[in-house]
Amino acid sequence: MGMGRRRKRSRLRITLVTGLAMLVLITGGAGWLYLKLNGNIDTFGSDGLSRNRPADTSKGENVLVIGTDARTGGNSDLGGGDKNDIGRSDTAFLLHVYADHRHAVGVSVPRDTLVTIPPCKLPDGTWSDTRTDVMFNAAYTTGQTAEGNPACTQNTVEQLTGLRVDHTVVVDFKGFSQLTDVVGGVRVCLPNDVYQNDLNPNRPTQGKRLFKKGEQTVSGQRALDYVRIRHGIGDGSDIGRIQRQQSFVSSLIKKIKSDGFTPTKLLPLADAATKSMTVDPGLGSADKLLAFAMSLKNVDLHNTKFVTVPWKYEGDRVAVVHPDADALWAALKEDRTLDGKDASGKKGGAKAGASPSASDSGDVSGKGASGEVSGEGVSVSVYNGTATPGLAADAAAALTGRGFTVPATGNAADRTLSTTTITYGPGEKAHASAVARLFPDAELTAGTAPGIGVVLGADYRPGSAASPTPTPTTVPSGVADTARSADQDICSHLSYG
């Protein structure tokens, strides 16, 4: 088995495996079906897993999903690169399935995140040295083989989170493309036309148009292009692409469930899914996949959330924000949902032994007193979205009184807004959360342009921003309010890309 025979791409979710379980049940567990699906499944060797793994103390179950741009098996024809290149991965998330088997949360780790990669097994049987401050996706390329190194990525995730990974699933370009074909495509929305050089910025010319502006259904190669595009949509960052991929996977799962689990639907789905996967030995047969699927069949889409590990830019790389990330891992270890409850719905602390985050103490900048909002070093523009004069000036005064810099005030283009909104650019989530404490009824929205802007709605009253509202201490800062529910529609909550 070694470190893997095939390596994969995209973001397969538990519903695909649940579909396999339903298919086997519907067909009566026919022997030919088991033989067919068993023949599809590849595994990677467990001998490459760390010799110093976290204790298996989590109350729920942790599944690592890795997307890989494999170069073999037809993947290079879909944009996987040179056939002689090494296996690479730039998409990964850890899915925590809660002990009640009704809730789940997927935590994405950006490929450019600076992490510590522990010793990993190399092709010659030796182990690599520990590497610090290297990009997360370097774990998968450890050993420089065409198959990639999923065991090393699993070791790195366990090192990063302190959580034991129960299963690892790797998905490739070709499998993802086939899955979207099987379901008849997924509806997406584009804010503008997208061209070939948006997919490949090294292209000398614009090339042909790949996507037109607006709503459309994509499948196959077009679906793959959509989730891979980094430039031409949003802010051009990998973070923006992660958010788009999370939303696309949510819509894919929703489409699969809405189509219904009939033999006609599920046979090609199960065939495509198992062909696209490389899994750990614990899932390496149809029997094992079935048992795993049956344990997950009651996970509800509404109770399945996607988030990104708390992060900030560090030069042109991404750094994990501590102690926010520590609090998130502690919450998952204690089986707490993102709203601070346990799986049964009872309220409880979302941290177990983790230090409170900066915004939990009301101090994003690190210089304010406990319970106070300090805006030192943070710029916020304020605009009046109502016909009531003087609101922007009032809100600006409240912000400057808390140490914020207000470079611009004025009237919004739309003067009929009912709700105050706070829009923040890449890397500004923590600061925007501090601003939100002064505007308790505001909606917090991620934008593509840099900076933070407040547009006041009719819900804002003069003087209402004078006293900050308490920040809940039950969830890590910047996580719960950016979670995407798997039952949301990609066009209704992603603002066209």
VENPETA-V593117 format. One record per helix or strand of 2 or more residues. SS is the DSSP state (~ for helix, > for strand). FROM is the first residue (numbers start at 1). TO is the last residue. If there is no record, write none. Layout:
BEGIN
ss	from	to
SS	FROM	TO
SS	FROM	TO
END
This chain:
BEGIN
ss	from	to
~	14	26
~	31	40
>	42	44
~	46	48
>	61	68
~	76	78
>	89	97
>	104	108
>	113	117
>	131	135
~	136	138
~	150	161
>	167	172
~	173	182
>	186	190
>	194	195
~	196	199
>	209	211
>	214	218
~	220	228
~	238	259
~	263	276
>	277	280
~	281	283
~	286	296
~	301	303
>	304	308
>	311	314
>	317	320
~	324	333
>	341	342
~	359	361
>	379	384
~	391	401
>	409	411
>	421	424
~	429	436
>	443	446
>	452	456
~	480	482
>	484	485
~	490	493
END
